């Protein structure tokens, strides 16, 4: 397929997403199944167009004067892929699979200024979230928003139980991996422009042997900040598919015990194969049932809570969720987090640590939740996050990452990672 046909396909996919209210990944998969002539490069390019259109939906709609699928995809091509309107129309005229030619108004959108746009549009964030995001970022909101509207890198974590960074770098040399800026055992492959494809590292021999895992650098960093030590008793209360469980096991050198639990069997299902492939021997999976964790109450050195949240920190990867988020969903997640934090405290032994993590950038899910927990439990206190950073990441805590409430907030703009919040809470009771 040439670019005109890919543009037409992206418009079709985006229309499917909007009309059927389905996730982008499902719409792209369905398009691929219905159009088997399209190669892997075509599917990757179409996916890039759709995701790019959604990442900057607000500013593109402002520039185009409308938010139709055609307008958003054309704006991505004109403003992000840097295609000229005249060249596009010439290509469209020569391709029977192309969309209709650009109008003069659409062509003008290539250079339309955003100067008159409101603050939310310039930052490409939902308007109703402005008060919350301004609390988080202040005058840096526009820069933070635009960074969250960019493409994410592909990050990997070396599994110290089976490999070294040198071995993984050699195995993946054809992809030119670069060391991550903060995570000590990480590699990154920056996203390319236009129709660049993300390397399929899961077919690599090293991945099959458990030498590394695909994991955003931010996720690696907060897992390291948990500070799990060899010989400790650790509960991963919201383990999901096990990404942080694997990182904790690596940090602990397979010594001590990790109890991996999740209330959803479907989320937990992949963890068994991943533990085996990674050579993890100190993790015990607890399937959800009423008494699954009763024997752990008051005995854990660390309880890691990777809490259910709005996922605002992952807007680069799932831009459709940015525009679907509602005040009602945020309120529900806040209630979930408060309940899970109370539940988690039951398992922390005196002197133990509760590690609260979200992939959210919203204060309501981060500092506010910790403040409410502290108000209800006077024996709790914040662990010095700068000291923890130096101990686990072997550098001084960069300026601007610490939050007013005593946690840290990672973002694409600040750290080149997904958005993650982490707060270490000491139980003195």
N, C-alpha and C positions, 0 to 999 in steps of 0.2 A: 504493500500500500504506500502511496505517496502522501505527502502532508495534507492535501485537500480531503482525501478520503478519511484520513485519521481524524481530521477536524469534524467532519460530518458524523463519524462514529462517536466521538466524544460528546457532541451535542445530543445524539440519540441516547447515550448512556445517562447523561445528566438529566435529560427529560424523564427517563425511566425512574431515576432516583427520586425526583420530585413528584412524579405522578403516582407512583406506587409506594412512596414513603419507605423505601428499602435502603439498607446500608449500601454504600458505594461498592464495597467489595463484592456483594452479592450481584449487583447490577453489572459490574465488569465481568464477573464469571459467567453470568447468563449470556451476555453479549458474545463472549468468546465461544461458548458452546453453540450458539446459533450462527456463528460466522467462522467456521473452522478453517477457512482459507487464510485467515489472519495468522501471521507468524508471531513468535515470541517478541520480536522487536516491535511489531505493530501494536500488540497488546500492551506492552510497556509504555509506548508513546501515548496511546489513548488514555491509559491510566494516569500518566503524568499530566495530560491536559485537563482531565476531570478534576484531579486533586488540586492542581494549580488554580483552576477556576474557583473552587470552593474555598481555598485558603484565603483568597483576597476578594471574597464575594461582595463585601460591602463597598470597597473602593472601586472595584470593577463596575458594579451597578451604577455607582455615582458617575463614573466616567462615560458610561454608555447611555445613561438615562433610563435604563431598565434592567431588570434582573432575570430576563429569560435565559434558558440554557444557551441559546445561540449567542446572546450578548456576552454572557460570562466566558464562554469558550473563546470567542473572538477576541475579547479583551485580554485573556491570558496569552493568546498568540501574538497580539499586537504589543502588549505592554511588558510581558514577561519573556516571551520567546523572541522578541525583537524582530518580528517579521514586518516588512513594509506593506502598507495597504495596496500599493500599485502592484507589487510583486505577487501578493496573494491573489488579487483579482486576475492577474495574468495566468497564474497556476490553476485557479478555479476554472477558467475558460477552457483549459486543455484537459480537464479531468472530468469524466462523466459521473464520477462518484462525489464530486465536490458539492458543498452547499451553494446557495444562491450567492451571487456577487455581493460584495460589501457596498452598502449605500454610502453616500458622501458623509452622512452623519456618523455612521459606524467607523469610517476611515478616520474621521476627525478625533475619535476617542483615543487613538494611539498616542496623542500628545496632549490630551485634556489635562488641565491642572486640577489638583485636589485642594488648592488653596482655600476655596470656599466651602469645603466639606466640613462637617462637624467632627468633634474629637473622636467619637466612636468609629466613624468611617475612616478617618486617617489611620487609626490603629487597627482597623479591620476586626473589631470586636462587637458583640451584641450591645446595643445601647443601654439596655436595662442593667447590664453589669458594670457600667461606668463607675458608680460610687465605690463598689467593691474593688475594682481594679485600680482606681486612683488611690485607695487606701494602701494597696500593695506596692504600687510603683510610683506614685506621685508624678512629678514632671517627666519621668522617663516612660510614661505610659505608651506614647507613640512608638518609641524605639523597641520597647518590649513587645508590643502588639505586632509590629512588622517582623520581628525575629520569629515570633510564633507563627507567622504566615509564610515562613520559608520552608524549604524542603529539609527533612531530617537526614542525618548521616546514618550509616550502618555501623553499629558499634559491636564489639566482641569482648568477652571476658575470658582470659586464659584460665583454664581449670588447673590450679596448682596441684591437684591430686594426681594428675596424669601427664602434665606437660609444662614446658617453660615458654616464656615469651619468644625466645629464639627459635624454638621448634615450630611454634605456630606461625611466626613471621615467615619462616622458610616454606612451610606448607602452603601459605597463601600469597607467596611472592608475586604471582601473576596478577593479583588484585591491588598490589602496592599499598598494603595496610600501613597506617601511621600510628605511632603511640598516642594514646589519649592524653589530654592535658592534665588530668587530675587523677583518674583511677590508675592505680599502680600496675594492674594486670590487664589493662585494656588496650585494644586497638580500634582504630576508626577508619572508615572509608567515606570521605565527604561525598555528599550528593552532587551529581553532575547537573548540567543545564539541559534544557529542552527535552530531547527524547532519550537521555542517558538512562541506561538500565542499572538497577541495583544488583550487585554481584550475588549470585546464588551460592553462598558459602556452605549451605547445608548439604551440598553434594560432595564437598571436599572430604578427602580421606580423614583429615584431622577431626572434622566434626563428627564423622561416623565413629571414630575411636574415642570420642569424649574429650578431646584436647581443649575445646573451647565451646562457649555458648554465645548465642546472639543475645545481647543485653545492652540497653542504652547505658551510656557512661553514667548518667545521673542515677540510674537504678543501682549500678555498681557502687557508686559513692555512698549512697545512703545505707546499702547493705554493709559496707565496710565500717561506716560510722556506728552501726549497731554494736560494734566492739566485741563480738562473740569470741571467746578465748577457748583454746583446747581444754577439754575436761569439764566445761560448763554444761549445765542443763538449760536448754533453750526451747521455747515454744514459739513456733511460727503460726500464729493464730489464724491468719487469713492467707494461707499458703498458695491458694490458686493452683496454677500449673507448676509451681515450684521454683521459679527463677531465683528468688531470694534464698530459699532453702539450699539450693545448690551453692550459691555464693557463700552462705554461712558455713556450710560443710567444708568448703575449700579453705576459708579463714581458720577454721578449727582443726584443720589437718586430720579430719576423720576421728578426732578424739573428743570424748564427751558424748552428749546425746541431743539430737534435735527431734522435737515432736512436730510433725507437719500436719496441720489440720485446716480444713475449710468446711463451711456449712453447706457448700454446694458440691455434690458428687461429680457433676459434669466438669466443673472447673478443676477439680482435683485429679481427674482421671489421667491426664498426661504425665503426672509426676512419677509414676512407677517406672516407666521406660526411661525417663530422663535421669532418675537416680541411678539406675543400672548402667546406662551409657557413661555417666560421669564417674563411676566408681565410688559412689557415696556409700559408706558402710555405717555411718553414725546417725542416720535419719530413720525415724520410725513414723510411718504414716498412720494417722488416726482418722478413720472414716467417720463421717458425721452420724452420730446417734446420741441419745439423751445423756448417757453416762460416759461418753468417750474420753473426757478429760478430767473426770472426778479425782483420779489418783494424783493429779499434778497440782492441785490447789495448794498455794503457799510454798511451792518447792522450786520454782524456776529462778535461775540467776538472771535470765533475760526473757522478756516476752516481746516479740516483734509483731506489731500490728500494722500491716500494709492495708490500711482501711479502704473500704468501698467509698468512692468519691465521684465527683462530677467528671473527672478525667480532663479538666481544663489544661493540665500540663502536657497533654498529648495531642493538642490541637494540630500540631504539624503533621502527625500521622493519621489523625482521624478528623479532618476539618469539617466533615458533615455534622459531627456532634456539637461543634461550636454554635451552629445556628439552630440546633434542636433543643438546646438546654433551656429549661424554664425555671422560674422561681419555685414552682412546686417540686421539681426534681431536686433542686438545691436543698430545699427544706427537708425532703425525705432523706437525702444523704447526710445532712447534719444530725438528724435523729438517729440514723444508723450508726454514725460515728460515736455519738455520745453513749449509746448502748454498748457498743463493742469495747470502748475504753473502760467502762465500768466492769464489764465481764473480764477484760484482760487483767485488771488489777487483782482479781481473785487469785491469780496464779503466780504473782510476783512475790518472792520471799522477802523478808525484811533485809534491807540493804541492796535489793535487786534493782534492775533497771527495766523500765517500760520504754520501748522504742516505738514512737508514733510516726508513721510515714503515710503520706498521701501523694498521689500524682496530680495534685491540685495547686493552683496559684492563688486561690481565693482565701482571704483571711478568715472568713466564716468557717472554713473547714480546717484551718490550721491553728494559728495563734488563739483564735477565739475558743476553739474546742479545748485546748490545753488550759486556758484561763478558767473555763467553767469547771474543768476537772480539779484544778488546784483549789478553787473556791469550795468545792464539796469535800476535798480531802486535804486538810492542812499539813499532813505529814509528807506530802509530795513536794519535790523541788526540782528545778532544772539542773541537769548536769552541764558543766561548762563546755559549751559547744566548740569554742576555739581550742580548748585543750584536747578535746576528743578528735578534732580535725588534725591537729599536729601529731597525735598519737597514731592515727590510722592512715592518714594520707600524706604524712611526712612533709608537709609544708605549713606555712602560716595561713590561717583562714583569710582568704581574700576579702578586701573591703567591700561592703555592700551586700554580702550574702546573709549575715545575721539579721534575724527579724527582731522587732521590738519586744516580742514575748519570750525570746530566748532560744528560738529554733534557727534553722537555716532554710533559705529558699533558693533553689537552683532554677535557672530558666535558660532558654535558648540564647537570650541576649547576654546574660551574665556569665554563663559557663559553657555555652554551646551544647547543652543537654536538653532533654525533655524537662518539663517543669516538675520538680519534686520538693516536698517539704519534709523535714526531719526534725524531731524534737526528742531529746533523751531525758527521761523522767526518773528520778531516784525515789525509791520507796523507803522512807526512813522508819516506817512503823515497825 
